[in-house]
Structures are given as structure tokens and as C-alpha cells.
């Protein structure tokens, strides 16, 4: 079978290659899945670069989320069957014509959900709703986030609205305001003008920001912290621009602020099963009703993987970049 591989860590648009490898066989508690569609996530590309929290042994496969069809079942698997369409958001090495997954890591997908939605159902949406849930905000509360035009930023805005929570999103380009408005996401402020803090306050009025979410790093981290109220929390979700956060010590000290990280894969594995099931059910409900949208920007074959990796960082992209065999 064909699989995307890399023998060195580096730029995915340079090191990814298509290789012929043996078809794997499922072991106890495992199933083999025939890939239909897989999204490219930033953490997939960081893993290929060798800069993520997980560093595979080389030569390595890639990809972590997919939708596919079960074509073989290992011993001890009773809750799944051959021919069933399933999604997974925590299985490493899915960028292959067939991949092995733990049966417990697979979610059966209803026929009403398209491949394009099912392929991205778990990782980003579940991380977003888990993050929002962890903030313990009440109806009417406010929080602020940067990277509002990123996948998680868009999802958080939609989920917050569904829960009656107010959010102001920061983007780095004024053009991002119209892009998000087209998706029904408002309360967006561009930080490319000196007046942006006043624009934020004009939207929120006197309401305090008890939480800020930083997915950018660098000076953007301090920008979010500067907006927060006393005893607020800055949650670090990502570092799109810089792995170094530039935050003012005065904001931390005098606001008695807390800074903490959020890593979705760690949170999901330690989450009690009933809570995980409830959040997944909430997600599916939002998707079915149209509250939550998961657009696709483009789909590329394995042979176009290098181009797809570059396309992931196209400015103004509104949907996920997908891979298929």
C-alpha cells in the first residue's frame, strides 16, 4: 500500500514522500481502516518538523485524524464491524491507504454526516469544546482570543455563541474581519491599527475579560493579557508566530494573573468517559443543526502532499486542507 513518510525531520513540503509499505494487520483490540479523507493540522506539520510535543522515530509516517471504512478486525473487537465508517482524532500515521487504530479510539459516523465533516470531527472541534468547557464560563461572560480566523478560533466563536458566552476575536489583518463575518462570526477586531484596544472596549463596554486565549505567541500574548481583568487567566493554546511569549510582568503581578497551558490530546485522554461522550454528543448536535460549520478549503492526493502542506498556511484560508489516497 502507499503511505506518506519522512526519513528526516524538516519542512513537510520538502521531506514528505510517498512510499510503498506492507499492509498492516490488526492485533488484539485493533482494527484496520481504509482511509477516505484526512485533514492537515498544524500539529501534524510540526511533528514532521520535529518541533511538537511528540517526536516519532524515523522513518516515520504522519497524520493523526481521519475518516475511513473498517476492512479488518483484530481479536477481541466486538463493538465494531467490517464495512463500518469511523472517525478517529488520536491515531498516529493515518496518511496511508490503510492504517491501524485502537478500536477504543474510533467513533462510528452516522450516514447523515459527510466525509468532509467526519474527517475533522474529533481533533479540532473536540479540542475547542474541551477548551471552552474547561474555562468554566457562565452565560453572559466574556473572553478574548487571538488567531480568531484560525480553525480553533472559528470553532470557539461558534461554540461560545451556542452556549450564550460572549467572545471578542483578534486577527492580525483587517481583511480577516470580513472573512469571519461571511461565516456569521462577529465581534472581530484587527490589531493592525493603533486603535484596536479601544475598539475591543467599545464592543465589550465595561464587561471584564476573565479569560484570554493565546494561540499566537510573541507580542500577541502580551496583547491578550493586557486586556484581561484582575485575577484573570491567560490560556496558552498554540504558538503560530513564536514559541516565546512576550508578556508584561506588571500585567502578571498587578492583575494577579494566571498563565496556564492547554494541550488537547492530554486533556482528552484524561477526561472521564461520561464527560467525553457528553461533549461529543453536543458537538454532533451543533453540526447537525448547522450551528457549527466545518468547511473544506481544498483536497489533495498523496502525490500532491508537498503542495498541500504549503496550502495549509495560505493567508485567508477559510477551511481545512484535506488529503486523500
Order of alpha helices (4+ residues) and beta strands (2+ residues): beta-alpha-beta-beta-alpha-beta-beta-beta-beta-alpha-alpha-beta-alpha-beta-alpha-beta-alpha-beta-alpha-beta-alpha-beta-alpha-alpha-beta-alpha-beta
